[in-house]
């Protein structure tokens, strides 16, 4: 179960090269600044753009130039959601949903219209025209429409970028649900690190048409050898289970490999699995447990690597907290004062934890 | 009021316009689609060629058609070999001339409508498993509906209004090539002004009604 792509496209002087091996399940995020080639890669995977090379999806060959194989887009078992909702204006929501569904053979239909309608919460919209929908509703219909072709691979091209924050929040939970309820590999293009941290299991970082790094989300975010463009947002993601909710202090306990974190209780309930994002700039280091600090979250960790940050006078420190990786951004002065070095035991003090 | 000859001219005109419109759509839709999508030199040259009837005097087109389809012309020899005889001064010849003469009135609205659709709906349809032909029938044509209507109406109306080409290649044969515009010309030549009035006023009202209807239709489509 893998997606193996080696595709190159040169357009008006810009070269985009996708040399990728992606897991055949879960959400892979293609992340990078504008013009990094994210959408181009997605379009090559879909066959909407013809790059040179080869592409295998879960054992099926979609393109192999050496053998002269190129499946046109309409022969690929994929779903594609475009950046702006692209519902057919001459069809109502129901006819839009069924457009692809009607075009696949019965035995390939793994997702029923009712299931997709329920999954994306669009039952009240079925007889409306696309023009009567809000941006968020349109995007949910577009996602359901893509799902109804029962794709082997779902490609999402910045499906939230045309939406304002409120509409984003309206669509994001449905995307998370999609991921947890359907066993379908998803490739998700975005330039929002928040969406990456929230949705992705696997991360591909792109810069200037090249793959800068790729790997499982937590490991890749914690890498120290990333291009400078990704360093400002340097942060790591931890996934844990809510083990307790303290109503008095309004804090919940999140247990993950390597320890526990306290996070704002909000509406969390015991037993839930949630992700948190920790910015490198919010992590400071101490040689001792520092029980006299107001910082709630202190984790014992081992320094695994140190690298100068691109900002002068600062360093990035990679930490291993019982198997979970963290990044800390500290000054070089602190590094020298505390005489920190790889292999040392330290306490990571985490000033803030963002629940995703 | 209207003589039997007038009625026969009206019937012939409507017949000619209907046949011409149907054939124009059949030829114009694929041709306009190709012109709207292709960036090749051949497409540019073809686009200029099919627009030429807009600027040429109808007599020029009629003259060359007469020569090409005449007994010694290349197409004339072809139609003779095929056993179709000679087309000038027949209804079939009139249809061919009308198609060429009204071609830009069909092609331009179609081409514009196809261009306005853009590439995105085609890509969406492809990702929803629709083959190119399927996409054309179920996405492109419905989206281009206002253009299709405009093309059909304009082809029809323009064919009804032609004169110069008809006179050159059709002549003036009752029941065969004598359309309304030629009939009016005959009436005027014979100083039958009352008869000419009836037909001319009819044409005037017809043209106005057609253009008004088209306008209203397009406005409703735009609002929808």
Interface residues (C-beta under 8 A of the other chain):
Chain A: X46 X47 X48 X72 X73 X74 X75 X78 X79 X80 X82 X86 X88 X89 X90 X99 X100 X103 X104 X145 X146 X149
Chain B: X120 X121 X123 X124 X125 X126 X127 X128 X129 X130 X131 X132 X134 X135 X139 X142 X143 X145
